[in-house]
């Protein structure tokens, strides 16, 4: 499937991780991202796999589950980013992510995404801030 540049930019604007990133930076990111489509029930990645890509949901619904953790299910929908943890830890997937409907994703491999983050520090700070916030919320739920 092809997705217009405007559609990619709109998807990134709707992603909390990128909502404060300058427009020029988003254009560069949008141009470099791949478009992937999956059907209902397909697995995007599995817990324990080697992590190599980051994803932003353009349309559809996903569910992230950590095996063996009953309260770990987290819905993921349009505008959400998934797969970014692999950039910062040991590069292993921390959950299994499955499609709950037909899904369109923007994706980028880690080497290109790291290059983008080094080149555009505002994006890096935004992503780190949102990631830390998500981890703090998860930590509070586990207490």
N, C-alpha and C positions, 0 to 999 in steps of 0.2 A: 504494500500500500504506500502510496505517496501522501505526504502531508505537506501542506504549504508552509513556507517559512513563517508566515503570519500565524498559522495554527500552532507551530512549534513555539514561537515567542509567547503566544497567549497561554499555552500550557505552562511554560516556565514562569510567567507572571503570576499564574494562579497557584504556584507552588510556594509555600511559606518559606522554603529555604532560599528562594531566589527573588522574593517579592521586593526586596530593598536593593537588589543589584542594579546598577545603572543599565539603561536600555542598550547602549553600545556593547556592553559586555554580554548581555543576553543574546544579542544578535549573533555574536561570535559563537557562543555555546550552542544556540539553536541550529546554526548552520552545520556544526560538527556532529550533532547527535543523530543516531540511527533511529529508524522507526521499526518497531517489532509488533506483530499481532499474534494473539493467542486465543484459543477457544475455551469455553467453559470447561472447568475441570483440569486444564493443563497445569503442570507445575513449572513455575518460572525458575526456581532453584530450590535445593534441598539442604536442610540442616547438615552441617559438617562438610559440605562441598567446598572446594577451593573457590574463593570469591574473585571475580575478575571484571565485573561490570556494575555500574550504578544505573538506576531506572527512575524515571518520572512517569507517573500514570497520566496519560492523556484522556483516556475514557475507559470505563468498566470498573469492576471491583475485584480486589484481591483479598486474601486472608493470609496473615502471617501467624504461624504456630511454632512454638518451641516444643519438640516432642517430650512427653513426660511431664509437662507443666500444664495442668488443667486450666489455669486462669491466664494462660499466655496468649490466647487468640487476640489478634489485633486486626481490625478491618483496615484496608488500605484502598483509597479511592482517588478519583481525579484530583490532581494537584499534589498528591503525596509523592515523596521520594522514598525509595527502598534500595538497600544494597550499599549504602554509604559507610556502614560500620566496617566493612572489609578494607576500606582505605586506611583505617586507623588502628586496627588490632592485628591479629596474626593472619588475616586474609582468609578466614574460614567463615562460612555462612552461619549466622547465629539463629536462624529460623528456616522453616520450610514455607515458601510462598506459593499459593495456589490460586488460580483464577476462579472467581465466583460467577463470572459472566464472560462474554467476549471482551477482550482487553486490547487496547492500543497503548504501547509504551514508547517513550523516548529513552534511548540507552546510549551509554558511552563506556568504552573500556577504561580501566583504571589508569593506564599510562597517559592517555589523552586527557582524562579528567584531571589528573594531578597537574599536568602541564597547564591546563586552563586555570586551576586554582593558584598556581604559582604566579601566573601572569596577571590575574585579576584578584588582588587581595581583598576587595570588598566582598566578593563572592565567597572567598575562603572564610572570612569572619562570620558572614551570615550563616553558612553551612555549619561551622563549628558551634555557633551559638544555638542553633536549632537542635543540633545533635545532642548537646549537653542538656538542653531543656527536656528533650525526649527521655534521656537517660535518668534525669532527676525525677521525672514523673513515674517512670518504671520503678525506680528505687523506692519511692514513697509507697507505691502499691505493694511492694514486697515486704514492707515493714509490718 
